């Protein structure tokens, strides 16, 4: 029989996270304050513990994973690497297709990889409560899960359109003891200011971040936790790519192209960054971030300094952005609706070391259904973006006769997202290209630094 699952033993869970900064050809761009001057690490101490701040600015290649974190990882890690034999046959492609399945975590996505670490370090610092934001709900679910494990209260501001589109994600958070509030809300000054301008605002990740940061900054026993974008978040996710490298070694194979969905960047960074070290050493491998055409941050955004939130409470990051006042369309890939991208991902893309493509909503669901009917797993809408790009690559191989090895990150299952599949089957989903005039207008609203 052909091998379908490539498995690792629990003893092979990585002992260290990989820090891509050590292998970047140029140092990361500075983080700036509103005055245009670089932000010092102690300026972040109001909302983050010192240990995470040190990881955020670290240039060390390897950072040790605490044993308490590895013990919780054992609940689902190492995650399986699959060879998609049935999808290959359905496509009639000579390509080999592999996917890493992160839906085996209790929360059903890759997000607990960093949630465990962030909760651990905050517990060590004596923090009693964490505030955060969530879009599609995977991050909010993950932090709620581990908050309960560490005895930390969790407050989640959930983007209002997703709050209503994905009620069962909200139920998961409640089950794990979190308090979930639709954002924008009247519980913060940031939320109230948005509602004054637009009482029917569908919300955005930038708005929800503003609310969560405001809560954390105003209480000494509360910190803020972020599910993507920041360096330490992408660092924690590298367990995905590190495990995958070991799994490919087991079967004597290596990917020609690696694909992952990209909203804020943790999904993509987690699977791709460990392979970037090989690329830096001369290995031929393409690393491709996949985003929606409705939120085309990398492919059509501006590379500039911008706030990470909508109100302007965060430091300024050099990143690809659609503008911090971006309010996204109500597409069903809620986790990919952020206005910006990780500064590390953005810089690597700007310097030509990684690639990016944008794919339309309907095509992603077509790809997700084809994958489910071949491989059995129903993917999260966000994950469908990588599947769509992987299928496109496989069909190119079919046309050319090349036998490439394609690898993508299946970042979560879609069991709590079936309402979006219902809309796809009923023909209610539409493709939406973000207007160029809105992208141009965003340039004029960027901070002047």
N, C-alpha and C positions, 0 to 999 in steps of 0.2 A: 504494500500500500504506500501511496505517496504520503509524506509527512505533512500534516495540516497544522498542528499546533507545535510551536517551538517553545519549550518551557525551561525555566530556570528554577533552581532550588531556592528556598528562602534564605539560605546562607549566602546566596549570590546577590541579594539586595545591595545596591551600592553603599559603600561606607562613607563616600564623600560626594558632594555636589560639585559639578564642573562650572567654573566661572569663565565665561567666554571673553571677558575683558583682558585676560592674560594673553590671549592669542589674537586680539584685534590689531591690525596694522597701525591704527592711530588711537590714542587714548580717547575715552568718551568725552563728548562735549560737556562743558560745565553746566551745572544746575544753577539757575539765577534767581535772585529775589526780585521783587517788583522794581527795585532801584537799578536793576541791571548788573548788580555785582554778584559774584559767586556766593552761593549759600554754603555756610559751614555746617558740618554734621550736627553740631549742637542745636542748630536752628530747627531740626526735625524732632527734637526730644519731647516736644509737647504732645506728639501723637504716636511716636514709635519708641520701642525699647532700644537701648543702646546696642544690643547684640544685632538687631536687624539693621540699624543705621550703619554699623561697621560692615555688614555684608553688602549693603547698598553701595558703599564707596570702595570696597575691596578690589585689589588687583591681583590677589593670590589665585592661582589656577585651581586649587582644590580646597574645599572647605568641608570640614568633617561634619557628618550627620550625627547628631546626638543619639545615643542608644535608645532613649525613650521614644524618639521619633521613629527610628527603625523598627521598634517593637510594634508600634501602631501600624506602620507600613505593612507589617506581616499579615494584617487582616485581608489584604488584597494583592500585595506585591510579592514577587515580581508578576506583572501582568503578562498575559500570553501574547506572543507574536504569531499571527496566522498567515499561512500561504493560501491565497484566495483561488484555489484550483477551480471551483465551480464558477466563479465570476470570469476567470480567464477563458473557460470553455464557452460560457454564454457570449462573450465578446468575440470569440474566435481569434484571439490575439496571440502572437508568439511571445509576448512580454510575460514576465513573472511579476505577480502582484502580491505584495505583503502588506499587512496592516497590524499595528499595535493596538490592542483593545483596552482602553482605559475605562470602559463602562463597567468593569468588574468591581469598582470601588463601591462602598456602601451608598454613596451619594449618586453613583451612576455616571461619573465623569472623572476627568483628570484633576479637577480642582482641589480635592483633598491633599494632594501632594504638597502643596504650599500651606493649606489651611492648618494641617497638623503642626508644621514647623512654626508658623506664626503664633498659634495658640500656645505652643510650648514656650517660646521665648517670652511672650507676654506674661505667662504664668510665673516664669522665673523672675520676672521684674515686679511681681506683686500686683499686676493689673487685675481688676475685678470684672471689667466689662469691655467688650469690643463693639464698636459701631462700624458698619460697612454698607456698601451698596451692592445691588445685584441687578443684572439685566434679565437674562432668560431664567435665572434661578439656580443654575448649577453652583455658582460661587456662594450664594446665600445658604444653600442647602449644605454645602461642605463646611462652612464656618460654623453653622448651627450644630452639625454633627460633632465636630471636634471641641466646640465650646463646652458641650455637655461632658465630654470625656475629661476635660481639664477643670471643670467647675467654674467656667467663665460665662457670665451673662452675655448674650448676643442680641444686638439690635440691628435689623436689616431694613434699609430703605430700598424698596424694589421699584424699578421703573414702572410707572403706572400702566402703560400699555401691556407690559408683560405680566403685571400683577393680575390683570383681567384675562389675558390670553392663556396664562399658565397657572390655573388655580391649584393644581396638584403639587407643583413645585412649592407653592406657598404652604400647602398642607404638610409637606415634608419638613419645612422649617419649623412649623408649629409643633410637629411631632417630636422634634429634637429640642424643643423648649425655647425657641427664639421668638422675639417680638418682631413682627413684620409690618411695615408701614408703606403704603403706596406713595410714591414720590412723583411730583412735588407734593408736599404735605404742609399743614399749618402748624407743625410742631417745631419748626425752625424758622429763623429769620430768612434764610436763603430760600426755603420753600415758599414762604409767604410772599416774598418779593416776586417770585416767578408767577404765582397764582394771581397777584394783582395785575400783572401784565396780560396773562392768558389764563383765565379760570379753567379752561378746558385743555390745558397743556397735557400732552400724552407722556411727558417726562423724557429724560435722557439719562444716560450714565453720568454725564457731566453734572447734571442737576443733583442726582442722587449722591454723587461724591461730595458735592458742596454741603448737603445736609449732614452726611455722616461725619465729615471733617469738622463741621461746626460743633456737633455734639461732643466729639473727642477733645477738641481744643478747649472746651469750656468746663471740663471735669477732670480733676487730677487722677482719679482712679479708672478713667476710661481712655483707651487707645483706639486708633483707627487701624483697620486691616483692609488690604487691597488685594483683589483676586487676580490682577494682571498688571501689565505696564512697567512696574518698577523693577529695578535690577535684581533685588533679592527674591522677588516672586519668580522671575524666569530662572534664577539660579536653582530654586527648589524643584522646579519642574524638570530639570535635566536628568532626574532619575529615569525618565522615559527613554531618552536617547541613549543613555549609558547602558540600560538593560538591553535595548535593541541591538547595540553593537555586539554585546556578548551573544545574543541569540543568532545574529547573522554569522558570527564565527562558528557557531555550532553546526550550521548547515553549509558552511563554506561558500557563502554568498555575500554580496555587498551591493547596496543600492546605487543605481545610476542617477536617480532623481528621488528627492524626498519632498513630500507635500504635507501641509497642515493648514487647517483654518486659521485665520488671523484677524482678530478684532483688536485687542490690546497687545497681544503678542506672546502670552505665556504658553499657549498651546504650541505655536510654531517654534518658539525658542526652546521649549522643553525637549522637543524631538530633534530639532535641527542643530542646535548649538554644539552638542558633543561631536557631531560629524564635521562641523566647521573647523575643529582642530585638525582633522585629517585633511581638509581642503587647504588649510594654512600650510600643511606639510607637503603639499603637492598632489594630493589625491584628487582625481576627477570625480566630482559629485555636484549635482545641481540641487540647490535648496530653494524651494518655491513656497512663498506665503500666498494663501488663497483667501480672497475677501469678496463680499457682495458688490455687485455693480451699484447698488443703492447706497452703499457707504464706502466709496472707493478711496480710502485714506492714503494707502501707499501709491496706488496707480494713478491717482488724479489730485491728491492733496498737495498742500504747500509744505516744503521743508523749512520750518521756521520755529522760533521760540513761541510757545503758547502755554496757557494754563492747562492743568490736568482736569480742572472742573469748570463749571459754567459761570460761577460767580467771581472767580479770581482769587480763591483762598489758598491755592496751592502754589509752590514755586514754579518757575518757568522751565520747561523742558524743551530741548531742541528735538523736534520730531516732525513726522508727516502728520498734518492736521487738516481737518475740514473746518476748523474754527471752533473755539470753545463754546460759542453760542449756538452751535449746530444742534438742531432738534431732528432726529432721524425719522424716516418714514416707518410706519408700523409693520415692518416685515417680520417674518417669524423666526429669523436667526437672531434672537434678542441679544445673545452674547457677542455678536459682531457689530453692534450698533454704536461703538464708541467713536468720539470725534477725532481721536489721535491714535498713535501707536507707540509702543515701547521705544524709548530713546535709543536703546541698543539695536533693536531691529531696524529702526529708521536709519541710523547711521550706517549699518552694514548694507542696507539697500541703496542708500545714497552713494556709497563707495563701490557699488557694483559687485559685492561679494555674495549677495542673495538676489533672488528674483521675486516678482509678485505678479499675480494675475487676478482679475475680477471676473466673477461668474454670476449669471442671472438667477433669480429666485426659482422660477419654474423648472429650469434645467437642473438645479440642485435637487429638487424633490424627485424629478424623473430618475436621477442617478441614485438617490437614496432608495427608491422603490426597487429599481433593478438590483441594487446590492442586496436588499432584504430578501428578494425572491431568489437570489443565488446563494447567499451566505447565511441567511436565516436571521441575522441581527437587524433590528430596526434602528437606524442611526438617529441621533439628535439632529435637528435641522442645521445646527452649526457644522457638525461633522460632515453633512452632505456636501459642503463646499469642497472639502478635500477629495471626497469620493468622485464628484463631478470632474475635478481636474485630473484625478488618477485615471478615470475612464477615458478622458480625452487623450491622455498620454498613451494609453494602451491601444486606442484606435489609430493613433499616428503610427505606432509600431506595426499594427496590422496592415496599414497602407504601405509602409516602407519595407516590411519583412524583417525589421530589426527585432532582436530578442533582448530588450532592456529589462533591468530589474527596477520596479516601481515600488516605492514604500510610502505609505501615508499613515497618519495618526488618526485612528477612529476614537475621538476624544470622549465619546459618551453615547449612551443609548437614548432612544426617543420615547420611552414608555410613558413619560409624563408630558409628551408633546404631541399626542395623537390628534388633538383638535386641529393642529396645523396640517396634518396629513388629510384629515377630513375635508379641510378647505381646498387642498390640492385636488383630491378626487372629485369634488363637486365643481371644480373649475373656477373657484373664487380667488385663487392666487394670481397675481399679475407681476410681470417684470417691471422694474422701475429703475431707470438710469438717473442718478442724482444730477440735477441741472447744472450746467456749466456756469450759469450766471450766479448761482448760489455759491459755487466754489470760488468764483472771482470776487464776490462780495465779502467772503470770509477773510480774504487777504487784507482788506481795509480795516477789519476789526481786530487784527492780531495786535498783541502788545508791542509797543515801540521800544525796542531795546537795542 
